[in-house]
């Protein structure tokens, strides 16, 4: 029987975690639905999570700015954890065939760093208030080929301490990238 030392197990576990983070899929989306205009997405728990784009059509080198707004429509405070915006949200980008779009080299680095570096702060969102974050999506994902792209996002929120976290999914927005 072989004896595995603590440091060897720690090294192996760290390598597995890094590999899993690198291979983690970006999520899932329903290709073919939605437009670039925001639709009100109110979940059964009284929270709305809306994605919108600054423009529905852009040229190849123009920034694609995604705005994500979480609104508390309940009568109680909710909690979200903030660390790094790229770690707080899962952004799913799909091309017109429904295939996930890979990260850019810079995006791969940003996504990797977001999982390992940053703070962890509980943020309270009062009833009627919202929290908004923006992303330059084509800096993170390779959206250089002309065509249509569908974008959705998700994040977790806590309605009540002691209850399970809930996963919120945004509406789908579409952007067309020209030549």
Secondary structure by P-SEA (a helix, b strand, c coil): cccccaaaaaaaaaaaaaaaaaacccccccccccccccccccccccbbbbbbbccccccccbbbbbbbbbbbcccbbbbbbbcccccccbbbbbccccccccccaaaaaaaaaaacbbbbbbbbbccccbbbbbbccccccccccbbbbbbbbbbcccccccbbbbbbbbcbbbbbbcc
